[in-house]
């Protein structure tokens, strides 16, 4: 299972930890992914997806605004 958000496409980034003496070691910045069972408003069925915390906030905002979306199409 890859660490990628199914909604936003966020994936791990690479970079360096930099010490005070400017030595660099490799590091990974991993997105905050959650495995959630969400109700698809288009079909009325539950779907299990791997989604980032930012993606969850976006879906919550869309639900409050009454925006119509199909979770299955978004996660393809």
mmJSON file of the N, C-alpha and C atoms, coordinates in Angstrom:
{"data_MODEL":{"atom_site":{
"group_PDB":["ATOM","ATOM","ATOM","ATOM","ATOM","ATOM","ATOM","ATOM","ATOM","ATOM","ATOM","ATOM","ATOM","ATOM","ATOM","ATOM","ATOM","ATOM","ATOM","ATOM","ATOM","ATOM","ATOM","ATOM","ATOM","ATOM","ATOM","ATOM","ATOM","ATOM","ATOM","ATOM","ATOM","ATOM","ATOM","ATOM","ATOM","ATOM","ATOM","ATOM","ATOM","ATOM","ATOM","ATOM","ATOM","ATOM","ATOM","ATOM","ATOM","ATOM","ATOM","ATOM","ATOM","ATOM","ATOM","ATOM","ATOM","ATOM","ATOM","ATOM","ATOM","ATOM","ATOM","ATOM","ATOM","ATOM","ATOM","ATOM","ATOM","ATOM","ATOM","ATOM","ATOM","ATOM","ATOM","ATOM","ATOM","ATOM","ATOM","ATOM","ATOM","ATOM","ATOM","ATOM","ATOM","ATOM","ATOM","ATOM","ATOM","ATOM","ATOM","ATOM","ATOM","ATOM","ATOM","ATOM","ATOM","ATOM","ATOM","ATOM","ATOM","ATOM","ATOM","ATOM","ATOM","ATOM","ATOM","ATOM","ATOM","ATOM","ATOM","ATOM","ATOM","ATOM","ATOM","ATOM","ATOM","ATOM","ATOM","ATOM","ATOM","ATOM","ATOM","ATOM","ATOM","ATOM","ATOM","ATOM","ATOM","ATOM","ATOM","ATOM","ATOM","ATOM","ATOM","ATOM","ATOM","ATOM","ATOM","ATOM","ATOM","ATOM","ATOM","ATOM","ATOM","ATOM","ATOM","ATOM","ATOM","ATOM","ATOM","ATOM","ATOM","ATOM","ATOM","ATOM","ATOM","ATOM","ATOM","ATOM","ATOM","ATOM","ATOM","ATOM","ATOM","ATOM","ATOM","ATOM","ATOM","ATOM","ATOM","ATOM","ATOM","ATOM","ATOM","ATOM","ATOM","ATOM","ATOM","ATOM","ATOM","ATOM","ATOM","ATOM","ATOM","ATOM","ATOM","ATOM","ATOM","ATOM","ATOM","ATOM","ATOM","ATOM","ATOM","ATOM","ATOM","ATOM","ATOM","ATOM","ATOM","ATOM","ATOM","ATOM","ATOM","ATOM","ATOM","ATOM","ATOM","ATOM","ATOM","ATOM","ATOM","ATOM","ATOM","ATOM","ATOM","ATOM","ATOM","ATOM","ATOM","ATOM","ATOM","ATOM","ATOM","ATOM","ATOM","ATOM"],
"id":[1,2,3,4,5,6,7,8,9,10,11,12,13,14,15,16,17,18,19,20,21,22,23,24,25,26,27,28,29,30,31,32,33,34,35,36,37,38,39,40,41,42,43,44,45,46,47,48,49,50,51,52,53,54,55,56,57,58,59,60,61,62,63,64,65,66,67,68,69,70,71,72,73,74,75,76,77,78,79,80,81,82,83,84,85,86,87,88,89,90,91,92,93,94,95,96,97,98,99,100,101,102,103,104,105,106,107,108,109,110,111,112,113,114,115,116,117,118,119,120,121,122,123,124,125,126,127,128,129,130,131,132,133,134,135,136,137,138,139,140,141,142,143,144,145,146,147,148,149,150,151,152,153,154,155,156,157,158,159,160,161,162,163,164,165,166,167,168,169,170,171,172,173,174,175,176,177,178,179,180,181,182,183,184,185,186,187,188,189,190,191,192,193,194,195,196,197,198,199,200,201,202,203,204,205,206,207,208,209,210,211,212,213,214,215,216,217,218,219,220,221,222,223,224,225,226,227,228],
"type_symbol":["N","C","C","N","C","C","N","C","C","N","C","C","N","C","C","N","C","C","N","C","C","N","C","C","N","C","C","N","C","C","N","C","C","N","C","C","N","C","C","N","C","C","N","C","C","N","C","C","N","C","C","N","C","C","N","C","C","N","C","C","N","C","C","N","C","C","N","C","C","N","C","C","N","C","C","N","C","C","N","C","C","N","C","C","N","C","C","N","C","C","N","C","C","N","C","C","N","C","C","N","C","C","N","C","C","N","C","C","N","C","C","N","C","C","N","C","C","N","C","C","N","C","C","N","C","C","N","C","C","N","C","C","N","C","C","N","C","C","N","C","C","N","C","C","N","C","C","N","C","C","N","C","C","N","C","C","N","C","C","N","C","C","N","C","C","N","C","C","N","C","C","N","C","C","N","C","C","N","C","C","N","C","C","N","C","C","N","C","C","N","C","C","N","C","C","N","C","C","N","C","C","N","C","C","N","C","C","N","C","C","N","C","C","N","C","C","N","C","C","N","C","C","N","C","C","N","C","C"],
"label_atom_id":["N","CA","C","N","CA","C","N","CA","C","N","CA","C","N","CA","C","N","CA","C","N","CA","C","N","CA","C","N","CA","C","N","CA","C","N","CA","C","N","CA","C","N","CA","C","N","CA","C","N","CA","C","N","CA","C","N","CA","C","N","CA","C","N","CA","C","N","CA","C","N","CA","C","N","CA","C","N","CA","C","N","CA","C","N","CA","C","N","CA","C","N","CA","C","N","CA","C","N","CA","C","N","CA","C","N","CA","C","N","CA","C","N","CA","C","N","CA","C","N","CA","C","N","CA","C","N","CA","C","N","CA","C","N","CA","C","N","CA","C","N","CA","C","N","CA","C","N","CA","C","N","CA","C","N","CA","C","N","CA","C","N","CA","C","N","CA","C","N","CA","C","N","CA","C","N","CA","C","N","CA","C","N","CA","C","N","CA","C","N","CA","C","N","CA","C","N","CA","C","N","CA","C","N","CA","C","N","CA","C","N","CA","C","N","CA","C","N","CA","C","N","CA","C","N","CA","C","N","CA","C","N","CA","C","N","CA","C","N","CA","C","N","CA","C","N","CA","C","N","CA","C","N","CA","C","N","CA","C","N","CA","C","N","CA","C"],
"label_alt_id":[null,null,null,null,null,null,null,null,null,null,null,null,null,null,null,null,null,null,null,null,null,null,null,null,null,null,null,null,null,null,null,null,null,null,null,null,null,null,null,null,null,null,null,null,null,null,null,null,null,null,null,null,null,null,null,null,null,null,null,null,null,null,null,null,null,null,null,null,null,null,null,null,null,null,null,null,null,null,null,null,null,null,null,null,null,null,null,null,null,null,null,null,null,null,null,null,null,null,null,null,null,null,null,null,null,null,null,null,null,null,null,null,null,null,null,null,null,null,null,null,null,null,null,null,null,null,null,null,null,null,null,null,null,null,null,null,null,null,null,null,null,null,null,null,null,null,null,null,null,null,null,null,null,null,null,null,null,null,null,null,null,null,null,null,null,null,null,null,null,null,null,null,null,null,null,null,null,null,null,null,null,null,null,null,null,null,null,null,null,null,null,null,null,null,null,null,null,null,null,null,null,null,null,null,null,null,null,null,null,null,null,null,null,null,null,null,null,null,null,null,null,null,null,null,null,null,null,null],
"label_comp_id":["UNK","UNK","UNK","UNK","UNK","UNK","UNK","UNK","UNK","UNK","UNK","UNK","UNK","UNK","UNK","UNK","UNK","UNK","UNK","UNK","UNK","UNK","UNK","UNK","UNK","UNK","UNK","UNK","UNK","UNK","UNK","UNK","UNK","UNK","UNK","UNK","UNK","UNK","UNK","UNK","UNK","UNK","UNK","UNK","UNK","UNK","UNK","UNK","UNK","UNK","UNK","UNK","UNK","UNK","UNK","UNK","UNK","UNK","UNK","UNK","UNK","UNK","UNK","UNK","UNK","UNK","UNK","UNK","UNK","UNK","UNK","UNK","UNK","UNK","UNK","UNK","UNK","UNK","UNK","UNK","UNK","UNK","UNK","UNK","UNK","UNK","UNK","UNK","UNK","UNK","UNK","UNK","UNK","UNK","UNK","UNK","UNK","UNK","UNK","UNK","UNK","UNK","UNK","UNK","UNK","UNK","UNK","UNK","UNK","UNK","UNK","UNK","UNK","UNK","UNK","UNK","UNK","UNK","UNK","UNK","UNK","UNK","UNK","UNK","UNK","UNK","UNK","UNK","UNK","UNK","UNK","UNK","UNK","UNK","UNK","UNK","UNK","UNK","UNK","UNK","UNK","UNK","UNK","UNK","UNK","UNK","UNK","UNK","UNK","UNK","UNK","UNK","UNK","UNK","UNK","UNK","UNK","UNK","UNK","UNK","UNK","UNK","UNK","UNK","UNK","UNK","UNK","UNK","UNK","UNK","UNK","UNK","UNK","UNK","UNK","UNK","UNK","UNK","UNK","UNK","UNK","UNK","UNK","UNK","UNK","UNK","UNK","UNK","UNK","UNK","UNK","UNK","UNK","UNK","UNK","UNK","UNK","UNK","UNK","UNK","UNK","UNK","UNK","UNK","UNK","UNK","UNK","UNK","UNK","UNK","UNK","UNK","UNK","UNK","UNK","UNK","UNK","UNK","UNK","UNK","UNK","UNK","UNK","UNK","UNK","UNK","UNK","UNK"],
"label_asym_id":["A","A","A","A","A","A","A","A","A","A","A","A","A","A","A","A","A","A","A","A","A","A","A","A","A","A","A","A","A","A","A","A","A","A","A","A","A","A","A","A","A","A","A","A","A","A","A","A","A","A","A","A","A","A","A","A","A","A","A","A","A","A","A","A","A","A","A","A","A","A","A","A","A","A","A","A","A","A","A","A","A","A","A","A","A","A","A","A","A","A","A","A","A","A","A","A","A","A","A","A","A","A","A","A","A","A","A","A","A","A","A","A","A","A","A","A","A","A","A","A","A","A","A","A","A","A","A","A","A","A","A","A","A","A","A","A","A","A","A","A","A","A","A","A","A","A","A","A","A","A","A","A","A","A","A","A","A","A","A","A","A","A","A","A","A","A","A","A","A","A","A","A","A","A","A","A","A","A","A","A","A","A","A","A","A","A","A","A","A","A","A","A","A","A","A","A","A","A","A","A","A","A","A","A","A","A","A","A","A","A","A","A","A","A","A","A","A","A","A","A","A","A","A","A","A","A","A","A"],
"label_entity_id":["1","1","1","1","1","1","1","1","1","1","1","1","1","1","1","1","1","1","1","1","1","1","1","1","1","1","1","1","1","1","1","1","1","1","1","1","1","1","1","1","1","1","1","1","1","1","1","1","1","1","1","1","1","1","1","1","1","1","1","1","1","1","1","1","1","1","1","1","1","1","1","1","1","1","1","1","1","1","1","1","1","1","1","1","1","1","1","1","1","1","1","1","1","1","1","1","1","1","1","1","1","1","1","1","1","1","1","1","1","1","1","1","1","1","1","1","1","1","1","1","1","1","1","1","1","1","1","1","1","1","1","1","1","1","1","1","1","1","1","1","1","1","1","1","1","1","1","1","1","1","1","1","1","1","1","1","1","1","1","1","1","1","1","1","1","1","1","1","1","1","1","1","1","1","1","1","1","1","1","1","1","1","1","1","1","1","1","1","1","1","1","1","1","1","1","1","1","1","1","1","1","1","1","1","1","1","1","1","1","1","1","1","1","1","1","1","1","1","1","1","1","1","1","1","1","1","1","1"],
"label_seq_id":[1,1,1,2,2,2,3,3,3,4,4,4,5,5,5,6,6,6,7,7,7,8,8,8,9,9,9,10,10,10,11,11,11,12,12,12,13,13,13,14,14,14,15,15,15,16,16,16,17,17,17,18,18,18,19,19,19,20,20,20,21,21,21,22,22,22,23,23,23,24,24,24,25,25,25,26,26,26,27,27,27,28,28,28,29,29,29,30,30,30,31,31,31,32,32,32,33,33,33,34,34,34,35,35,35,36,36,36,37,37,37,38,38,38,39,39,39,40,40,40,41,41,41,42,42,42,43,43,43,44,44,44,45,45,45,46,46,46,47,47,47,48,48,48,49,49,49,50,50,50,51,51,51,52,52,52,53,53,53,54,54,54,55,55,55,56,56,56,57,57,57,58,58,58,59,59,59,60,60,60,61,61,61,62,62,62,63,63,63,64,64,64,65,65,65,66,66,66,67,67,67,68,68,68,69,69,69,70,70,70,71,71,71,72,72,72,73,73,73,74,74,74,75,75,75,76,76,76],
"pdbx_PDB_ins_code":[null,null,null,null,null,null,null,null,null,null,null,null,null,null,null,null,null,null,null,null,null,null,null,null,null,null,null,null,null,null,null,null,null,null,null,null,null,null,null,null,null,null,null,null,null,null,null,null,null,null,null,null,null,null,null,null,null,null,null,null,null,null,null,null,null,null,null,null,null,null,null,null,null,null,null,null,null,null,null,null,null,null,null,null,null,null,null,null,null,null,null,null,null,null,null,null,null,null,null,null,null,null,null,null,null,null,null,null,null,null,null,null,null,null,null,null,null,null,null,null,null,null,null,null,null,null,null,null,null,null,null,null,null,null,null,null,null,null,null,null,null,null,null,null,null,null,null,null,null,null,null,null,null,null,null,null,null,null,null,null,null,null,null,null,null,null,null,null,null,null,null,null,null,null,null,null,null,null,null,null,null,null,null,null,null,null,null,null,null,null,null,null,null,null,null,null,null,null,null,null,null,null,null,null,null,null,null,null,null,null,null,null,null,null,null,null,null,null,null,null,null,null,null,null,null,null,null,null],
"Cartn_x":[0.848,0.0,0.897,0.728,1.545,0.967,1.823,1.385,0.968,-0.168,-0.673,-2.137,-2.509,-3.906,-4.695,-5.812,-6.607,-7.375,-7.6,-8.353,-7.444,-6.436,-5.593,-4.325,-3.908,-2.688,-1.418,-1.549,-0.358,0.459,1.799,2.695,3.908,4.738,5.892,6.867,7.45,8.484,9.822,10.913,12.229,12.98,13.894,14.689,15.845,16.352,17.485,17.177,17.651,17.791,19.127,19.148,20.39,20.759,21.947,22.403,22.98,23.332,23.914,25.227,25.963,27.231,27.03,25.793,25.401,25.586,25.717,25.727,24.322,24.192,22.875,22.649,21.506,21.094,19.712,19.452,18.187,17.011,15.857,14.643,13.457,12.337,11.1,10.026,9.248,8.086,6.859,6.179,5.062,3.749,2.805,1.521,0.714,-0.173,-1.013,-2.188,-2.001,-3.023,-3.858,-5.144,-6.088,-6.874,-7.135,-8.011,-9.413,-10.324,-11.671,-12.719,-13.842,-15.029,-15.971,-16.164,-16.98,-18.183,-19.267,-20.492,-20.37,-20.549,-20.521,-21.898,-21.99,-23.301,-24.0,-23.237,-23.848,-24.574,-23.986,-24.579,-25.236,-24.881,-25.429,-24.764,-23.621,-22.921,-21.646,-21.174,-19.923,-18.74,-17.686,-16.446,-15.3,-14.337,-13.14,-12.011,-11.47,-10.405,-9.289,-8.111,-6.957,-6.891,-7.131,-7.281,-6.45,-5.933,-5.139,-6.075,-5.532,-6.314,-6.827,-6.036,-6.458,-7.632,-7.585,-8.677,-9.975,-9.869,-11.052,-11.669,-10.833,-11.338,-12.043,-11.5,-12.112,-13.491,-13.605,-14.893,-15.902,-15.459,-16.35,-16.868,-15.99,-16.382,-17.403,-17.162,-18.081,-19.447,-19.458,-20.727,-21.515,-20.826,-21.496,-22.067,-21.346,-21.79,-22.893,-23.11,-24.111,-23.63,-22.315,-21.739,-21.952,-22.341,-22.548,-21.24,-20.858,-19.643,-19.814,-19.074,-19.064,-17.696,-17.661,-16.405,-15.655,-16.368,-15.716,-14.962,-15.546,-14.885,-13.693,-13.798,-12.701,-11.494,-11.718,-10.626,-10.024,-10.388,-9.812,-8.517],
"Cartn_y":[-1.171,0.0,1.239,2.076,3.28,4.35,5.208,6.263,7.478,7.354,8.422,8.662,9.916,10.275,10.023,9.322,8.99,10.197,11.192,12.373,13.472,13.851,14.986,14.582,13.309,12.858,13.195,13.625,13.933,12.668,12.779,11.66,12.134,11.219,11.63,12.51,13.472,14.334,13.931,14.23,13.943,15.245,15.223,16.405,16.032,17.006,16.792,17.323,16.594,17.166,17.893,19.119,19.896,20.2,19.746,19.976,21.39,21.746,23.062,23.238,22.125,22.194,22.007,22.056,21.974,20.588,19.537,18.173,17.836,17.137,16.807,15.3,14.873,13.476,13.436,12.35,12.209,12.081,12.633,12.455,12.418,11.889,11.858,12.605,13.38,14.033,13.3,12.58,11.722,12.452,12.444,13.116,12.427,13.188,12.679,11.922,10.613,9.8,9.035,8.937,8.224,7.247,6.061,5.13,5.359,5.815,6.195,5.49,5.205,4.724,5.909,6.391,7.573,7.227,7.965,7.788,8.552,7.847,8.486,9.109,10.456,11.088,10.757,10.427,10.144,8.793,7.79,6.451,6.067,6.744,6.403,5.193,4.754,3.586,4.023,3.187,3.452,3.033,3.846,3.533,3.623,2.725,2.762,3.34,4.506,5.152,5.606,5.796,6.343,7.815,8.692,10.116,10.934,12.063,12.937,13.784,14.336,15.186,16.407,16.953,18.093,17.703,16.486,16.002,15.859,15.392,15.281,16.647,17.646,19.002,19.537,19.23,19.667,19.039,17.728,17.053,17.598,17.919,18.496,19.85,20.652,21.967,21.82,20.889,20.671,20.233,19.364,18.881,20.025,20.937,22.088,23.036,23.19,24.081,23.456,22.155,21.466,21.128,21.09,20.791,19.318,19.037,17.657,17.1,15.899,15.241,13.739,13.015,11.562,11.114,10.537,10.151,9.108,8.223,7.184,7.8,8.796,9.441,10.269,10.909,11.708,10.859,9.635,8.789,7.899,8.065,7.248,7.829],
"Cartn_z":[0.0,0.0,0.0,-1.006,-1.075,-0.164,0.349,1.255,0.434,-0.268,-1.109,-0.791,-0.662,-0.427,-1.705,-1.606,-2.778,-3.306,-2.479,-2.904,-3.442,-2.665,-3.048,-3.777,-3.68,-4.339,-3.575,-2.315,-1.524,-1.298,-1.425,-1.17,-0.399,0.098,0.897,0.121,0.836,0.281,0.887,0.18,0.73,0.926,1.871,2.154,3.05,3.769,4.656,6.051,7.067,8.397,8.372,8.839,8.836,10.282,10.689,12.054,12.187,13.4,13.652,12.892,12.727,11.995,10.488,10.048,8.633,8.014,8.841,8.301,7.856,6.74,6.208,6.222,6.706,6.649,5.999,5.273,4.555,5.528,5.134,5.911,4.972,5.447,4.679,5.455,4.741,5.337,4.813,5.714,5.32,5.594,4.641,4.864,5.963,6.582,7.668,7.067,6.827,6.174,7.191,6.915,7.765,6.898,7.421,6.726,7.261,6.397,6.823,5.992,6.621,5.909,5.808,4.588,4.359,3.515,3.721,2.964,1.656,0.546,-0.768,-1.01,-1.084,-1.229,-2.548,-3.588,-4.887,-4.888,-4.197,-4.218,-2.894,-1.805,-0.491,0.138,-0.403,0.141,0.849,1.782,2.483,1.631,1.666,0.963,1.945,1.832,2.66,1.823,2.251,1.484,2.417,1.845,2.552,2.174,3.146,2.86,3.833,3.365,4.223,5.091,6.154,7.042,6.288,5.383,4.567,3.661,3.103,2.265,3.046,4.301,5.157,5.419,5.649,5.885,4.645,3.479,2.227,2.059,2.316,2.19,3.186,4.397,5.406,4.942,4.357,3.849,2.724,1.796,0.682,1.191,2.232,2.768,3.398,4.107,4.719,3.671,2.541,1.478,0.633,0.781,-0.018,-1.416,-1.619,-2.932,-3.265,-4.502,-4.948,-5.487,-5.035,-5.512,-5.413,-6.247,-6.238,-5.741,-4.544,-3.91,-4.744,-5.415,-6.211,-7.392,-8.054,-9.182,-8.716,-7.551,-7.033,-6.671,-6.225,-5.745,-6.818,-8.064,-9.137,-9.626],
"occupancy":[1.0,1.0,1.0,1.0,1.0,1.0,1.0,1.0,1.0,1.0,1.0,1.0,1.0,1.0,1.0,1.0,1.0,1.0,1.0,1.0,1.0,1.0,1.0,1.0,1.0,1.0,1.0,1.0,1.0,1.0,1.0,1.0,1.0,1.0,1.0,1.0,1.0,1.0,1.0,1.0,1.0,1.0,1.0,1.0,1.0,1.0,1.0,1.0,1.0,1.0,1.0,1.0,1.0,1.0,1.0,1.0,1.0,1.0,1.0,1.0,1.0,1.0,1.0,1.0,1.0,1.0,1.0,1.0,1.0,1.0,1.0,1.0,1.0,1.0,1.0,1.0,1.0,1.0,1.0,1.0,1.0,1.0,1.0,1.0,1.0,1.0,1.0,1.0,1.0,1.0,1.0,1.0,1.0,1.0,1.0,1.0,1.0,1.0,1.0,1.0,1.0,1.0,1.0,1.0,1.0,1.0,1.0,1.0,1.0,1.0,1.0,1.0,1.0,1.0,1.0,1.0,1.0,1.0,1.0,1.0,1.0,1.0,1.0,1.0,1.0,1.0,1.0,1.0,1.0,1.0,1.0,1.0,1.0,1.0,1.0,1.0,1.0,1.0,1.0,1.0,1.0,1.0,1.0,1.0,1.0,1.0,1.0,1.0,1.0,1.0,1.0,1.0,1.0,1.0,1.0,1.0,1.0,1.0,1.0,1.0,1.0,1.0,1.0,1.0,1.0,1.0,1.0,1.0,1.0,1.0,1.0,1.0,1.0,1.0,1.0,1.0,1.0,1.0,1.0,1.0,1.0,1.0,1.0,1.0,1.0,1.0,1.0,1.0,1.0,1.0,1.0,1.0,1.0,1.0,1.0,1.0,1.0,1.0,1.0,1.0,1.0,1.0,1.0,1.0,1.0,1.0,1.0,1.0,1.0,1.0,1.0,1.0,1.0,1.0,1.0,1.0,1.0,1.0,1.0,1.0,1.0,1.0,1.0,1.0,1.0,1.0,1.0,1.0],
"B_iso_or_equiv":[0.0,0.0,0.0,0.0,0.0,0.0,0.0,0.0,0.0,0.0,0.0,0.0,0.0,0.0,0.0,0.0,0.0,0.0,0.0,0.0,0.0,0.0,0.0,0.0,0.0,0.0,0.0,0.0,0.0,0.0,0.0,0.0,0.0,0.0,0.0,0.0,0.0,0.0,0.0,0.0,0.0,0.0,0.0,0.0,0.0,0.0,0.0,0.0,0.0,0.0,0.0,0.0,0.0,0.0,0.0,0.0,0.0,0.0,0.0,0.0,0.0,0.0,0.0,0.0,0.0,0.0,0.0,0.0,0.0,0.0,0.0,0.0,0.0,0.0,0.0,0.0,0.0,0.0,0.0,0.0,0.0,0.0,0.0,0.0,0.0,0.0,0.0,0.0,0.0,0.0,0.0,0.0,0.0,0.0,0.0,0.0,0.0,0.0,0.0,0.0,0.0,0.0,0.0,0.0,0.0,0.0,0.0,0.0,0.0,0.0,0.0,0.0,0.0,0.0,0.0,0.0,0.0,0.0,0.0,0.0,0.0,0.0,0.0,0.0,0.0,0.0,0.0,0.0,0.0,0.0,0.0,0.0,0.0,0.0,0.0,0.0,0.0,0.0,0.0,0.0,0.0,0.0,0.0,0.0,0.0,0.0,0.0,0.0,0.0,0.0,0.0,0.0,0.0,0.0,0.0,0.0,0.0,0.0,0.0,0.0,0.0,0.0,0.0,0.0,0.0,0.0,0.0,0.0,0.0,0.0,0.0,0.0,0.0,0.0,0.0,0.0,0.0,0.0,0.0,0.0,0.0,0.0,0.0,0.0,0.0,0.0,0.0,0.0,0.0,0.0,0.0,0.0,0.0,0.0,0.0,0.0,0.0,0.0,0.0,0.0,0.0,0.0,0.0,0.0,0.0,0.0,0.0,0.0,0.0,0.0,0.0,0.0,0.0,0.0,0.0,0.0,0.0,0.0,0.0,0.0,0.0,0.0,0.0,0.0,0.0,0.0,0.0,0.0],
"pdbx_formal_charge":[null,null,null,null,null,null,null,null,null,null,null,null,null,null,null,null,null,null,null,null,null,null,null,null,null,null,null,null,null,null,null,null,null,null,null,null,null,null,null,null,null,null,null,null,null,null,null,null,null,null,null,null,null,null,null,null,null,null,null,null,null,null,null,null,null,null,null,null,null,null,null,null,null,null,null,null,null,null,null,null,null,null,null,null,null,null,null,null,null,null,null,null,null,null,null,null,null,null,null,null,null,null,null,null,null,null,null,null,null,null,null,null,null,null,null,null,null,null,null,null,null,null,null,null,null,null,null,null,null,null,null,null,null,null,null,null,null,null,null,null,null,null,null,null,null,null,null,null,null,null,null,null,null,null,null,null,null,null,null,null,null,null,null,null,null,null,null,null,null,null,null,null,null,null,null,null,null,null,null,null,null,null,null,null,null,null,null,null,null,null,null,null,null,null,null,null,null,null,null,null,null,null,null,null,null,null,null,null,null,null,null,null,null,null,null,null,null,null,null,null,null,null,null,null,null,null,null,null],
"auth_seq_id":[1,1,1,2,2,2,3,3,3,4,4,4,5,5,5,6,6,6,7,7,7,8,8,8,9,9,9,10,10,10,11,11,11,12,12,12,13,13,13,14,14,14,15,15,15,16,16,16,17,17,17,18,18,18,19,19,19,20,20,20,21,21,21,22,22,22,23,23,23,24,24,24,25,25,25,26,26,26,27,27,27,28,28,28,29,29,29,30,30,30,31,31,31,32,32,32,33,33,33,34,34,34,35,35,35,36,36,36,37,37,37,38,38,38,39,39,39,40,40,40,41,41,41,42,42,42,43,43,43,44,44,44,45,45,45,46,46,46,47,47,47,48,48,48,49,49,49,50,50,50,51,51,51,52,52,52,53,53,53,54,54,54,55,55,55,56,56,56,57,57,57,58,58,58,59,59,59,60,60,60,61,61,61,62,62,62,63,63,63,64,64,64,65,65,65,66,66,66,67,67,67,68,68,68,69,69,69,70,70,70,71,71,71,72,72,72,73,73,73,74,74,74,75,75,75,76,76,76],
"auth_comp_id":["UNK","UNK","UNK","UNK","UNK","UNK","UNK","UNK","UNK","UNK","UNK","UNK","UNK","UNK","UNK","UNK","UNK","UNK","UNK","UNK","UNK","UNK","UNK","UNK","UNK","UNK","UNK","UNK","UNK","UNK","UNK","UNK","UNK","UNK","UNK","UNK","UNK","UNK","UNK","UNK","UNK","UNK","UNK","UNK","UNK","UNK","UNK","UNK","UNK","UNK","UNK","UNK","UNK","UNK","UNK","UNK","UNK","UNK","UNK","UNK","UNK","UNK","UNK","UNK","UNK","UNK","UNK","UNK","UNK","UNK","UNK","UNK","UNK","UNK","UNK","UNK","UNK","UNK","UNK","UNK","UNK","UNK","UNK","UNK","UNK","UNK","UNK","UNK","UNK","UNK","UNK","UNK","UNK","UNK","UNK","UNK","UNK","UNK","UNK","UNK","UNK","UNK","UNK","UNK","UNK","UNK","UNK","UNK","UNK","UNK","UNK","UNK","UNK","UNK","UNK","UNK","UNK","UNK","UNK","UNK","UNK","UNK","UNK","UNK","UNK","UNK","UNK","UNK","UNK","UNK","UNK","UNK","UNK","UNK","UNK","UNK","UNK","UNK","UNK","UNK","UNK","UNK","UNK","UNK","UNK","UNK","UNK","UNK","UNK","UNK","UNK","UNK","UNK","UNK","UNK","UNK","UNK","UNK","UNK","UNK","UNK","UNK","UNK","UNK","UNK","UNK","UNK","UNK","UNK","UNK","UNK","UNK","UNK","UNK","UNK","UNK","UNK","UNK","UNK","UNK","UNK","UNK","UNK","UNK","UNK","UNK","UNK","UNK","UNK","UNK","UNK","UNK","UNK","UNK","UNK","UNK","UNK","UNK","UNK","UNK","UNK","UNK","UNK","UNK","UNK","UNK","UNK","UNK","UNK","UNK","UNK","UNK","UNK","UNK","UNK","UNK","UNK","UNK","UNK","UNK","UNK","UNK","UNK","UNK","UNK","UNK","UNK","UNK"],
"auth_asym_id":["A","A","A","A","A","A","A","A","A","A","A","A","A","A","A","A","A","A","A","A","A","A","A","A","A","A","A","A","A","A","A","A","A","A","A","A","A","A","A","A","A","A","A","A","A","A","A","A","A","A","A","A","A","A","A","A","A","A","A","A","A","A","A","A","A","A","A","A","A","A","A","A","A","A","A","A","A","A","A","A","A","A","A","A","A","A","A","A","A","A","A","A","A","A","A","A","A","A","A","A","A","A","A","A","A","A","A","A","A","A","A","A","A","A","A","A","A","A","A","A","A","A","A","A","A","A","A","A","A","A","A","A","A","A","A","A","A","A","A","A","A","A","A","A","A","A","A","A","A","A","A","A","A","A","A","A","A","A","A","A","A","A","A","A","A","A","A","A","A","A","A","A","A","A","A","A","A","A","A","A","A","A","A","A","A","A","A","A","A","A","A","A","A","A","A","A","A","A","A","A","A","A","A","A","A","A","A","A","A","A","A","A","A","A","A","A","A","A","A","A","A","A","A","A","A","A","A","A"],
"auth_atom_id":["N","CA","C","N","CA","C","N","CA","C","N","CA","C","N","CA","C","N","CA","C","N","CA","C","N","CA","C","N","CA","C","N","CA","C","N","CA","C","N","CA","C","N","CA","C","N","CA","C","N","CA","C","N","CA","C","N","CA","C","N","CA","C","N","CA","C","N","CA","C","N","CA","C","N","CA","C","N","CA","C","N","CA","C","N","CA","C","N","CA","C","N","CA","C","N","CA","C","N","CA","C","N","CA","C","N","CA","C","N","CA","C","N","CA","C","N","CA","C","N","CA","C","N","CA","C","N","CA","C","N","CA","C","N","CA","C","N","CA","C","N","CA","C","N","CA","C","N","CA","C","N","CA","C","N","CA","C","N","CA","C","N","CA","C","N","CA","C","N","CA","C","N","CA","C","N","CA","C","N","CA","C","N","CA","C","N","CA","C","N","CA","C","N","CA","C","N","CA","C","N","CA","C","N","CA","C","N","CA","C","N","CA","C","N","CA","C","N","CA","C","N","CA","C","N","CA","C","N","CA","C","N","CA","C","N","CA","C","N","CA","C","N","CA","C","N","CA","C","N","CA","C","N","CA","C","N","CA","C","N","CA","C","N","CA","C"],
"pdbx_PDB_model_num":[1,1,1,1,1,1,1,1,1,1,1,1,1,1,1,1,1,1,1,1,1,1,1,1,1,1,1,1,1,1,1,1,1,1,1,1,1,1,1,1,1,1,1,1,1,1,1,1,1,1,1,1,1,1,1,1,1,1,1,1,1,1,1,1,1,1,1,1,1,1,1,1,1,1,1,1,1,1,1,1,1,1,1,1,1,1,1,1,1,1,1,1,1,1,1,1,1,1,1,1,1,1,1,1,1,1,1,1,1,1,1,1,1,1,1,1,1,1,1,1,1,1,1,1,1,1,1,1,1,1,1,1,1,1,1,1,1,1,1,1,1,1,1,1,1,1,1,1,1,1,1,1,1,1,1,1,1,1,1,1,1,1,1,1,1,1,1,1,1,1,1,1,1,1,1,1,1,1,1,1,1,1,1,1,1,1,1,1,1,1,1,1,1,1,1,1,1,1,1,1,1,1,1,1,1,1,1,1,1,1,1,1,1,1,1,1,1,1,1,1,1,1,1,1,1,1,1,1]
}}}
